[in-house]
Amino acid sequence: MMNRREALQTLGLTTVATAGLAARAKAATEKKSFASGQPIRVALIGVKGLGGKAHLPSVVGNKDCRVAAICDVDKNVCSAMVKKATDLYAKKGVAASIRASHDYRDIMADNSIDAVVIATPDHWHVSLAKAAVLAGKDVYVEKPLSFYVTEGRELVDMAKERDVIIQVGSQHRTMARIFLAQAVMEAGLLGEVKEGDVVINTRSGENRTWEPQPVPPELDYDMYVGPAPWTDYHPDRVHYNFRFVPDFSGGEIANWGAHFLDSFVQIMGLDGVGPVSVEGAGKRHPAGSMHYSFYDIDVKYKYANGVKMNFMSKGSGKPAGITLYGSKAKLFVNRSEFKIDNPDLMRQLPKEKAEGLRKTKGSHMENWLACVRSRRKQDIHAPVEIGHASAILCHLANIALEIGRPLE
């Protein structure tokens, strides 16, 4: 028997396939191009949090594209973000015409939209990205890419067959400090590195019990739940608080872990290589609590080459970020700091080495938009394969903690 997740995914993809998109879907397997000066028409899906605060102004501020539509299951949020985008364009002297939508299928059926930015809760990421790929649209999808392992592989395989540009929102892959740490490692300045720490800030959420509440009229809660198992509504379990609800998210492990675990892999040159064992311990609130994701964690990954990655919450007493323990030097890096305990070694690093790792200029969003226009998949900093691999590391941690035994 088909479960609710499968039924909704089938409905969504069937709707896309039958909404007059046969030509568009066929075009997804062929080369796209944009005429000189032709703006890339972008739709934003999910704009309550990062989508409205960061991605919307980034897209508005990019001369290469235009916001064509905004989609959110909360009508109040959607109308507020349409107004925000319209006002931002007005300040630039641009008269914008932005369509509001509350159903992603309207976006996928619109052949005038070239690309989508997906910043919904985690459990919708792959379903929406798949629908966009089938509709021939390029995709920027927030991290973690997937909600469970197999759906990420399905998207990777689907994208291989089509001319679509997919960027996963792992923006550390475009950060100068991470490029610098990668360059230092590649140059051998740290010596042999067999162990490193990945420390993240975590929040526990609330441990009080809860009762279902009436769904507000502006929210399409059935669509919000979408492919996830059904759970009743409470205002403290939706919008940003989805992060602490396992039905919608992998918790802080999948939130901050998707960034810093991915950066460890990038710096260490382990792209395409998975660990051979994962084990650990973690704490979470009692079952039935408002929020139930793991928040106090200590997880250890081992790789076939002997490298050990220790993944823990900041409660360990160590600073949030990545620490590599080399035979010649120790390196620490996060979003705002870069430290090496033997600074003299940095004189051996060619000045252009770190910048040479960057494929295009600008931010992570600008990297995606540049590749949408150039059609150069090889220039994407966080392609779908990378996003899939970093999400797997998060899922493995959650699985190991959930079942309470090592994974081999």
PyMOL commands that set and color helices and strands:
alter all, ss='L'
color gray80, all
select helices_A, chain A and resi 4-17+22-27+50-60+75-91+104-108+122-134+149-160+171-174+176-186+221-225+235-237+239-244+251-268+314-316+343-348+352-355+364-374+377-379+384-403
alter helices_A, ss='H'
color red, helices_A
select strands_A, chain A and resi 40-45+65-71+99-101+115-118+138-141+166-168+193-200+277-283+296-302+308-313+321-326+330-333+338-340
alter strands_A, ss='S'
color yellow, strands_A
deselect
rebuild
show_as cartoon
